[in-house]
Amino acid sequence: MNWDDTRIFLAIARNGQILAAANRLGLNHATVARRLNNLEDALGVKLFKRLPSGSNLSEAGERFFEYAERIEAEMEQAQSHIGSGNLTLEGTVRISAPDGFAVAFLAKHLGFLSQQHEQLNVQLVPMHRSLSLSKREADIAITVGAPEQGRVVARRLVDYHLGLFASTHYLDRYGPPLTAQSLANHQLVGYVEDLVVSPALDYAQEFWRGWRASFECASAMAQYEAVRAGAGIGILHGFIAADDRNLTPVLPELGINRSYHLVYHESSREQRRVRVVADYIIELVDTHRDLFRQYER
């Protein structure tokens, strides 16, 4: 079995397509397909299910993927410890994160990591749900709250604050609410309840049990844009609203806190590119920790 064929297998598994893997490796499509066929012939199994939308790992491919990642990690360590030590960081690291954290914070900083490591491809996927680490949909996930199960490595990143905000235009027109009950007399901007993927994100009733939003958005950033445009009072992340002079806190005593956690699959523990990106995010959050303490109770 040829290591280069295994390396190509990993690229296909991580990119989901032979063509995408070929582009990433700087090879032509036919070469990558032929090398994959060589590996499958050597192993005597089909590693992928070829679909019109791409290549999904077969059951045998899932099993081989874990071995291949271990081989890759051993090769990296050998080169680092025995060779020159100047190991180039390369490959793809996909990060799944809630859209508020991804768009308002990570997107501003991750590009600098790519500049430091030109062969590293960092993919940021802002979503209201986490991509599956076990299914290799992502290498790193930022979650709200700690994961409850799975073979994962998890670290608490930072606490953040959620509070009620309204635009100055809205407050000039309708006036501020003086009590939680008076929210009944206001337009409220909220989330789409049946799309909430975690109990930790279903927090509206913690502000007021009678909460009924007249405008609902499945994205935290969409809620932010709606509130700042004057659509109503909404529950926003303090670190997103902090520097917006158009927004004013409303009933600050009702604020709540949540926490972000960084998670990756146990099998990625020895993957240098995953560790480097994870450490970068941890250091990044530590550097900007005061930002997340805005409006903290």
Residue pairs with C-beta under 8 A, 6 or more apart in sequence:
1 39
1 42
1 43
2 35
2 38
2 39
2 42
3 71
3 75
4 35
5 35
5 36
5 38
5 39
5 42
6 39
6 68
6 71
6 72
7 72
8 21
8 25
8 27
8 32
8 35
8 36
8 39
9 36
9 39
9 47
9 64
9 65
9 68
10 65
10 68
10 69
10 72
10 91
11 21
11 24
11 25
11 32
11 91
12 18
12 21
12 32
12 36
12 48
12 55
13 48
13 57
13 61
13 65
13 68
13 136
14 21
14 91
14 92
14 94
14 136
15 21
15 24
15 92
16 54
16 55
16 56
17 54
17 55
18 29
18 32
18 33
18 36
18 55
19 29
20 54
21 32
22 28
22 29
22 31
22 32
24 92
24 121
25 32
36 47
36 48
39 47
40 46
40 47
43 60
43 64
45 58
45 60
45 61
45 64
46 58
46 60
46 61
47 57
47 58
47 60
47 61
47 64
48 55
48 56
48 57
48 58
48 61
49 55
49 56
49 57
49 58
57 65
57 136
65 136
66 267
69 267
69 268
69 270
69 271
70 267
70 270
72 271
73 270
73 271
73 272
74 270
76 87
76 272
77 270
79 87
80 87
80 272
87 272
88 117
88 119
89 117
89 119
89 120
89 272
89 273
89 276
90 117
90 119
90 120
90 273
91 119
91 120
91 121
91 273
92 120
92 121
92 122
92 123
92 139
93 120
93 121
93 122
93 123
93 139
93 140
93 273
93 274
93 277
94 123
94 125
94 131
94 137
94 138
94 139
94 140
95 102
95 106
95 110
95 122
95 123
95 124
95 125
95 138
95 139
95 140
95 141
95 142
95 277
95 281
96 125
96 127
96 130
96 131
96 137
96 138
96 140
96 141
96 142
97 106
97 124
97 125
97 126
97 127
97 141
97 142
98 126
98 127
98 128
98 142
98 143
98 144
98 220
98 260
99 126
99 127
99 128
99 219
99 220
99 221
100 220
100 221
100 224
100 237
100 240
101 142
101 237
101 260
102 124
102 125
102 126
102 127
102 142
103 126
103 221
104 221
104 224
104 237
104 239
104 240
105 239
105 288
105 291
106 124
106 142
106 281
106 284
107 124
107 126
109 284
110 122
110 124
110 280
113 120
113 122
113 277
113 280
114 120
114 121
114 122
117 276
120 273
120 276
120 277
122 277
125 131
125 138
126 221
128 195
128 196
128 197
128 201
128 218
128 219
128 220
129 197
130 138
130 141
130 142
130 143
130 197
130 263
131 137
131 138
131 141
132 138
133 139
133 141
133 150
133 152
133 263
133 264
133 265
133 268
134 150
134 151
134 265
139 264
139 265
139 268
139 271
139 274
139 277
140 262
140 263
140 264
140 274
140 277
140 278
140 281
141 262
141 263
141 264
142 157
142 260
142 261
142 262
142 263
142 281
143 154
143 198
143 260
143 261
143 263
144 198
144 200
144 201
144 258
144 259
144 260
144 261
145 198
145 200
145 258
145 259
145 261
146 154
146 156
146 259
146 261
147 154
147 261
147 263
150 265
151 265
151 266
151 267
152 263
152 264
152 265
152 266
153 263
153 264
153 265
153 266
153 268
153 269
154 261
154 262
154 263
155 261
155 262
155 263
155 282
156 259
156 260
156 261
157 259
157 260
157 261
157 262
157 281
157 282
157 285
158 259
158 260
158 285
158 289
158 292
159 257
159 258
159 259
159 292
159 296
160 237
160 238
160 239
160 257
160 258
160 259
160 260
160 292
161 237
161 238
161 239
161 255
161 256
161 257
161 292
161 293
161 294
161 295
161 296
161 297
162 203
162 235
162 236
162 237
162 238
162 255
162 256
162 257
162 258
163 235
163 236
163 238
163 241
163 249
163 250
163 252
163 254
163 255
163 256
163 295
164 207
164 233
164 234
164 235
164 236
164 249
164 250
164 251
164 252
164 254
164 255
165 227
165 233
165 234
165 235
165 236
165 241
165 247
165 248
165 249
165 250
166 176
166 227
166 232
166 233
166 234
166 247
166 248
166 250
167 227
167 228
167 229
167 230
167 246
167 247
167 248
168 246
168 247
168 248
169 230
169 246
170 187
170 227
170 230
170 231
170 232
170 233
171 248
171 250
173 230
174 186
174 187
176 248
176 250
177 183
177 185
177 186
177 233
177 250
177 251
179 251
180 207
180 208
180 251
180 254
181 208
181 210
183 207
183 208
183 210
183 211
183 233
183 251
184 210
186 232
186 233
187 214
187 215
187 231
187 232
187 233
188 211
188 212
188 213
188 214
188 215
188 232
188 233
188 234
189 213
189 214
189 215
189 216
189 217
189 223
189 226
189 227
189 231
189 232
189 233
189 234
190 204
190 211
190 213
190 215
190 216
190 217
190 223
190 234
190 235
191 201
191 204
191 213
191 216
191 217
191 218
191 220
191 223
192 216
192 217
192 218
193 202
193 204
193 216
195 218
196 202
200 258
203 235
203 256
203 258
204 211
204 213
204 235
205 211
206 256
207 235
207 251
207 254
207 256
208 254
213 232
214 232
215 226
215 231
215 232
217 223
217 226
220 236
220 237
220 240
221 240
223 234
223 235
223 236
224 234
224 236
224 237
224 240
224 241
226 232
226 234
227 233
227 234
227 236
227 247
228 244
228 246
228 247
233 250
236 247
238 255
238 292
238 294
238 295
238 296
239 291
239 292
239 294
241 247
241 249
241 294
241 295
242 291
242 294
242 295
249 295
252 295
255 295
255 297
256 297
257 296
257 297
260 285
262 278
262 281
262 282
264 274
264 278
268 274
269 275
285 292
